[in-house]
Structure formats: structure tokens, C-alpha cells
Amino acid sequence: MLTEELASRLARVALANIVREYPRHIQHLTSSPQEELNERALHPAFYGSYDWHSAVHMHWLLMRVLRLYPVSRNAPPISDALDAHLTPAAVAKELEYFKGSAGRTFERPYGWAWLLALQSEALAAKAHWSRALAPLASELAQCFAGYVAASPYPIRAGTHGNTAFACVLALDYARVASDTALEFEIRKAARRWYERDRDAPIAYEPSLDDFLSPSLVEALLMSRVMEVGEFDRWLERFAPAGFGALAEPPTVQDHADPKQSHLDGLSLTRAWCLSRLGDEASAGRLVDATLPHVVDGDYAGTHWLASFVALALGERP
């Protein structure tokens, strides 16, 4: 569970990150030499935390901490930060970007899914920021539904493109926001992509820069779109030997390397999946192995890992 002490430590990391403009990894499709390229001008809500998606899920972390511990000593600075960043004007500028030529595939599907997760958390908290986020969330929910409906194949990578991970976050949003159209498309796509899968290649995991387990996130998604008995039968075919091989922390030789640090995230997302699939003991061991590198490590990891700790530890205070 996410204790108040740990939540406070994670929140302090997030509060520093969301206003840290540099270093910044820029992903932008330019169409002319006259374009505005300043990141803070293009993304006034999500300009910090190294890249756009990390900024979004650091805001998600702050929203979750505030929901779980609304009277903690960190609550006032969190509220002030969210007030400063999630204004209607700032979110409108973000929406303008997605409606422009550069925004069609920008952060698809990973960043889209995290924005929907942020709005899901705001709605769950009945927070006033949900009103400012609503136009952007609505736009990306429609884009997400269209994306999965038009995709004949999933993306099975262990990195940002993975469709199963994005669909889990988007499905959680769809249920909180009562977006039945989005839920319908995710359910349909999940069955089209994964229903006939057999014998997941668990022994081939992980790749060096994985922060997701393709097998575990697929199983988690299918657990969310199938009834219990149907899922149990599917899982027997998909992972006949179980997921025990994925319950051990991966080897990380250089936590400061931007790609190898993904493996710290892999421990946390494995924990998230295993916990939601009912294996709390393995999840706890994976989280414990990674926590030392989350708050006090190199910025290669600290710009994003704190939010994955909160994801792994769930929604209970």
C-alpha cells in the first residue's frame, strides 16, 4: 500500500520535476521554419519532467497522492501546483497542439493513455481540475477509440508503443467517465488482437530497454475484458507455466543509463500487473527491489519512476 510517508517522498519528486524544463527530450513534427518551438509555449501544462508523457504521469501522481491523503502537509503545495498547471487556458493550448499537424500521432498511444489516466484520477477525486482537463481528455478518448478500431494488429513491445498497457489505462478512464464508446472499441480490439494467443514467449523477456512486460500487460488487459471463467481458460493457454519467471527483478547494471533505467520501471509495472492479477507477494518483492532508485537515483530514472511506484502500490491509502 502507498503509505503517507512514501506518498510524501514521491510527491516531492513530482513537484520538482513538473517545473524542471531542462533537460528536455523534444518530440515534434515541424512543418515550417517559422514555427514556435519553445516547449513551454507549446505545452504550458506539461513542459517539465524531461518529456511530455512523463510530465503527464507526474501530474497523475500528484492527483493520486492528493486524493489518498487530502489533509497531508503536501496537500497545499500539490493543490497550488495543479492550480498553476491545469488551468483552462493551459489545457486549451495543449488541445490546440493535438488538433494541429504535429499532434495527430504525438504521444500515441502511451501519452494519450496517461492523459486519460490523469483525468480518471481527477474524476475519482471529484477535483475541480477535471473540468479544465475535460476537453483534452474527450479529444484524446475519441482519438484513442479511432486508433484501436483502425489497428489490425497490436504493438507487443515492452516500451511506449505497447497497446495492451495503453488500453488498460484507457479502459479504467472509460469506466470512470462512463465513456461506453471507448470501452466498446477497447473490448473489441483486445479480443481481435489477443483472444487466440497461446504460449506467451515469457523466456524471451526482457529486452534491454523494456519497462513493460508484454506478456503481463496483455494478461492484465484480458482479465479486464473477460469474465472470470473465460479469462482463467484463456490464461491456461496463454501462460501454461504461469508467470513465476517474471516475478524476479531484472538485472540492472547502470541505473543512470536512460535505457537500462527502464528495467527499474519494468520491476514496477510487473508488480502492478501481478498485484492486479492476484499475486501480492511477488508484487511487493519487486517494488522493494526498486524503491532505492526511485527518489534518490539519477534523473534518467527519477523523472518518471515515482509515478510507477504509485501505480504499482494501487489505489488504497
C-alpha positions as CSV (number, residue, x, y, z in Angstrom):
1,M,0.0,0.0,0.0
2,L,1.1,3.6,-0.5
3,T,1.8,4.9,2.9
4,E,1.6,8.6,3.7
5,E,5.4,8.8,4.3
6,L,6.2,7.2,0.9
7,A,3.5,9.3,-0.8
8,S,5.1,12.5,0.5
9,R,8.5,11.4,-0.8
10,L,7.1,10.7,-4.2
11,A,5.1,13.9,-4.3
12,R,8.3,16.0,-3.6
13,V,9.9,14.3,-6.6
14,A,6.9,15.1,-8.8
15,L,6.6,18.7,-7.6
16,A,10.3,19.3,-8.5
17,N,10.0,17.5,-11.8
18,I,6.9,19.2,-13.3
19,V,8.7,22.6,-13.2
20,R,12.1,21.4,-14.4
21,E,12.3,22.4,-18.0
22,Y,15.8,21.0,-18.8
23,P,17.0,18.6,-19.8
24,R,14.0,18.1,-22.2
25,H,13.5,15.4,-24.8
26,I,11.7,17.0,-27.7
27,Q,9.4,15.1,-30.0
28,H,7.8,17.5,-32.5
29,L,6.9,17.3,-36.2
30,T,7.9,20.6,-37.8
31,S,6.1,21.9,-40.9
32,S,7.8,25.3,-41.5
33,P,10.8,27.3,-40.3
34,Q,8.5,29.9,-38.7
35,E,7.0,27.5,-36.2
36,E,7.1,28.1,-32.4
37,L,9.5,25.5,-30.9
38,N,9.7,26.6,-27.3
39,E,8.4,23.7,-25.3
40,R,6.8,25.8,-22.5
41,A,4.9,27.8,-25.2
42,L,3.7,24.6,-26.9
43,H,3.0,22.7,-23.7
44,P,2.2,25.1,-20.9
45,A,0.6,22.4,-18.8
46,F,3.2,19.6,-19.3
47,Y,6.5,21.3,-20.1
48,G,8.6,19.6,-17.3
49,S,9.8,16.2,-16.3
50,Y,12.0,15.6,-19.3
51,D,9.2,14.7,-21.8
52,W,5.5,15.2,-22.3
53,H,4.3,11.9,-21.2
54,S,6.4,11.9,-18.0
55,A,5.0,15.4,-17.2
56,V,1.5,14.0,-17.5
57,H,2.0,11.0,-15.3
58,M,3.8,13.1,-12.7
59,H,0.7,15.2,-12.6
60,W,-1.3,12.0,-12.2
61,L,0.9,11.0,-9.3
62,L,0.2,14.3,-7.6
63,M,-3.5,13.9,-8.2
64,R,-3.4,10.4,-6.7
65,V,-1.4,11.5,-3.6
66,L,-3.9,14.3,-3.1
67,R,-6.9,12.0,-3.4
68,L,-5.4,9.4,-1.0
69,Y,-4.0,12.0,1.6
70,P,-6.1,15.2,1.2
71,V,-5.0,16.7,4.5
72,S,-1.3,15.8,4.5
73,R,1.3,18.5,4.7
74,N,2.0,18.1,1.0
75,A,-1.7,18.8,0.1
76,P,-1.3,22.6,-0.2
77,P,1.8,22.6,-2.5
78,I,0.2,19.9,-4.6
79,S,-3.0,21.9,-5.0
80,D,-1.0,25.0,-5.8
81,A,1.0,23.2,-8.5
82,L,-2.1,21.7,-10.1
83,D,-3.8,25.1,-10.0
84,A,-0.8,26.6,-11.8
85,H,-0.5,24.0,-14.5
86,L,-4.0,22.7,-15.1
87,T,-5.7,26.0,-16.0
88,P,-8.3,26.1,-18.7
89,A,-6.0,28.3,-20.8
90,A,-3.1,25.9,-20.5
91,V,-5.1,22.8,-21.3
92,A,-6.7,24.6,-24.2
93,K,-3.2,25.3,-25.6
94,E,-2.4,21.5,-25.2
95,L,-5.6,20.7,-27.1
96,E,-4.7,23.1,-29.8
97,Y,-1.4,21.2,-30.3
98,F,-3.2,17.9,-30.7
99,K,-5.6,19.4,-33.2
100,G,-2.6,20.7,-35.3
101,S,-0.5,19.0,-37.8
102,A,2.1,17.9,-35.2
103,G,-0.5,16.4,-32.9
104,R,-2.0,13.6,-35.0
105,T,0.3,10.9,-33.8
106,F,2.1,12.8,-31.0
107,E,2.4,10.6,-27.9
108,R,0.2,7.9,-29.4
109,P,-0.8,5.7,-27.6
110,Y,1.2,6.0,-24.4
111,G,0.9,9.7,-23.7
112,W,-2.8,9.6,-24.7
113,A,-3.4,6.8,-22.2
114,W,-1.7,8.7,-19.4
115,L,-3.7,11.8,-20.0
116,L,-6.8,9.7,-19.7
117,A,-5.5,8.2,-16.5
118,L,-4.9,11.7,-15.2
119,Q,-8.5,12.7,-15.9
120,S,-9.7,9.4,-14.4
121,E,-7.9,10.3,-11.2
122,A,-9.3,13.8,-11.2
123,L,-12.8,12.4,-11.7
124,A,-12.4,9.9,-9.0
125,A,-11.3,12.6,-6.6
126,K,-14.2,14.9,-7.7
127,A,-11.5,17.5,-8.2
128,H,-12.2,20.8,-10.0
129,W,-9.3,20.2,-12.3
130,S,-11.4,17.6,-14.2
131,R,-13.4,20.4,-15.7
132,A,-10.3,22.0,-17.2
133,L,-9.0,18.6,-18.4
134,A,-12.3,17.5,-19.9
135,P,-11.9,19.0,-23.4
136,L,-8.4,17.4,-23.9
137,A,-9.5,14.1,-22.4
138,S,-12.6,14.0,-24.6
139,E,-10.5,14.6,-27.7
140,L,-7.9,12.0,-26.8
141,A,-10.6,9.5,-25.9
142,Q,-12.1,9.9,-29.3
143,C,-8.6,9.6,-30.9
144,F,-7.8,6.5,-28.9
145,A,-11.1,4.8,-29.8
146,G,-10.4,5.5,-33.5
147,Y,-6.8,4.3,-33.2
148,V,-7.6,0.9,-31.7
149,A,-10.6,0.5,-34.1
150,A,-8.3,1.1,-37.1
151,S,-5.4,-1.0,-35.9
152,P,-5.4,-4.6,-37.4
153,Y,-2.5,-5.7,-35.1
154,P,-1.4,-4.8,-31.6
155,I,2.0,-3.5,-30.7
156,R,3.7,-6.0,-28.4
157,A,6.8,-4.1,-27.5
158,G,7.9,-3.6,-23.9
159,T,8.1,0.2,-24.4
160,H,5.8,3.2,-25.1
161,G,4.0,1.8,-28.1
162,N,2.6,-1.2,-26.3
163,T,-1.2,-1.3,-27.0
164,A,-2.2,-3.5,-24.1
165,F,-0.8,-1.1,-21.4
166,A,-2.4,1.9,-23.1
167,C,-5.7,0.0,-23.3
168,V,-5.7,-0.8,-19.6
169,L,-5.3,2.8,-18.6
170,A,-7.8,4.0,-21.2
171,L,-10.3,1.3,-20.1
172,D,-10.0,2.5,-16.5
173,Y,-10.8,6.0,-17.7
174,A,-13.7,4.8,-19.9
175,R,-15.3,3.2,-16.9
176,V,-14.9,6.1,-14.5
177,A,-16.0,8.6,-17.2
178,S,-18.9,6.3,-18.5
179,D,-17.4,6.5,-22.0
180,T,-19.2,3.5,-23.4
181,A,-18.0,4.1,-26.9
182,L,-14.3,4.0,-25.9
183,E,-14.9,0.9,-23.7
184,F,-16.6,-0.9,-26.6
185,E,-13.7,-0.2,-29.0
186,I,-11.1,-1.4,-26.5
187,R,-13.0,-4.6,-25.7
188,K,-13.5,-5.3,-29.4
189,A,-9.8,-4.6,-30.2
190,A,-8.5,-6.7,-27.3
191,R,-10.4,-9.7,-28.4
192,R,-9.4,-9.2,-32.0
193,W,-5.7,-8.9,-31.1
194,Y,-5.2,-11.3,-28.2
195,E,-8.0,-13.8,-27.8
196,R,-6.3,-16.5,-29.8
197,D,-2.8,-16.1,-28.3
198,R,-1.1,-19.2,-27.0
199,D,2.2,-19.9,-25.2
200,A,3.5,-16.4,-24.4
201,P,7.3,-16.2,-25.0
202,I,8.0,-15.4,-21.4
203,A,11.5,-16.8,-21.6
204,Y,12.4,-14.0,-24.1
205,E,11.7,-11.2,-21.7
206,P,13.0,-8.7,-21.0
207,S,14.7,-6.7,-23.8
208,L,17.3,-4.2,-22.6
209,D,15.1,-1.1,-22.6
210,D,11.7,-2.8,-21.6
211,F,9.7,-1.0,-18.9
212,L,6.7,-3.2,-19.6
213,S,6.3,-7.0,-19.7
214,P,4.4,-7.6,-23.0
215,S,3.0,-10.9,-21.6
216,L,1.8,-9.5,-18.2
217,V,0.2,-6.4,-19.6
218,E,-1.6,-8.5,-22.2
219,A,-2.9,-10.8,-19.5
220,L,-4.0,-7.8,-17.3
221,L,-5.9,-6.4,-20.2
222,M,-7.7,-9.7,-21.0
223,S,-8.6,-10.0,-17.3
224,R,-10.4,-6.7,-17.6
225,V,-12.4,-7.6,-20.7
226,M,-13.3,-11.2,-20.0
227,E,-15.5,-12.9,-17.4
228,V,-13.5,-14.8,-14.7
229,G,-14.1,-18.3,-16.0
230,E,-13.3,-17.3,-19.6
231,F,-10.2,-15.5,-18.5
232,D,-9.0,-18.5,-16.5
233,R,-9.3,-20.7,-19.5
234,W,-7.5,-18.1,-21.7
235,L,-4.7,-17.8,-19.2
236,E,-4.1,-21.6,-19.1
237,R,-3.5,-21.5,-22.8
238,F,-1.5,-18.2,-22.8
239,A,0.8,-18.9,-19.8
240,P,0.6,-22.6,-19.1
241,A,3.6,-22.5,-16.8
242,G,2.5,-19.3,-15.0
243,F,4.4,-16.0,-14.6
244,G,6.9,-17.1,-11.9
245,A,9.8,-16.3,-14.2
246,L,8.6,-12.6,-14.3
247,A,8.4,-12.3,-10.5
248,E,12.1,-11.7,-10.1
249,P,13.6,-8.3,-10.5
250,P,15.6,-7.8,-13.8
251,T,19.3,-7.2,-13.6
252,V,20.3,-3.5,-13.9
253,Q,24.0,-2.8,-14.2
254,D,23.7,1.0,-14.8
255,H,20.7,2.8,-13.2
256,A,21.9,6.1,-14.7
257,D,21.7,4.8,-18.3
258,P,18.4,6.1,-19.9
259,K,17.6,2.7,-21.4
260,Q,18.8,0.4,-18.6
261,S,16.8,2.5,-16.1
262,H,13.7,1.3,-18.0
263,L,14.4,-2.0,-16.3
264,D,13.7,-0.4,-12.9
265,G,10.3,0.6,-14.3
266,L,9.9,-2.9,-15.5
267,S,10.0,-4.2,-11.9
268,L,7.3,-1.7,-11.0
269,T,5.0,-2.5,-13.9
270,R,5.5,-6.2,-13.3
271,A,4.4,-5.5,-9.7
272,W,1.4,-3.6,-10.9
273,C,0.3,-6.4,-13.2
274,L,1.0,-9.2,-10.7
275,S,-0.9,-7.3,-8.0
276,R,-3.9,-6.8,-10.1
277,L,-3.8,-10.4,-11.2
278,G,-3.8,-11.5,-7.5
279,D,-0.1,-12.1,-6.7
280,E,0.5,-9.5,-4.0
281,A,3.6,-11.3,-2.5
282,S,5.6,-11.2,-5.8
283,A,4.5,-7.6,-6.4
284,G,5.8,-6.5,-3.0
285,R,9.2,-8.0,-3.6
286,L,9.5,-6.3,-7.0
287,V,8.6,-2.9,-5.5
288,D,11.0,-3.3,-2.6
289,A,13.9,-4.1,-5.0
290,T,13.3,-0.9,-7.0
291,L,12.5,1.8,-4.4
292,P,16.1,2.8,-3.7
293,H,16.5,4.0,-7.3
294,V,13.2,6.0,-7.5
295,V,13.7,9.0,-5.2
296,D,17.5,9.4,-4.8
297,G,18.8,8.0,-8.1
298,D,19.9,9.6,-11.4
299,Y,17.4,11.9,-13.3
300,A,17.3,9.2,-16.0
301,G,15.0,7.3,-13.6
302,T,13.7,9.9,-11.2
303,H,12.0,11.9,-13.9
304,W,9.4,9.2,-14.3
305,L,9.8,6.2,-11.8
306,A,8.0,7.8,-8.9
307,S,4.6,7.6,-10.7
308,F,5.2,4.0,-11.4
309,V,5.6,3.3,-7.7
310,A,2.2,4.8,-7.1
311,L,0.8,2.7,-9.9
312,A,2.3,-0.5,-8.5
313,L,1.0,0.2,-5.0
314,G,-2.6,0.7,-6.0
315,E,-5.4,3.0,-5.0
316,R,-5.6,2.3,-1.3
317,P,-4.1,4.8,1.2
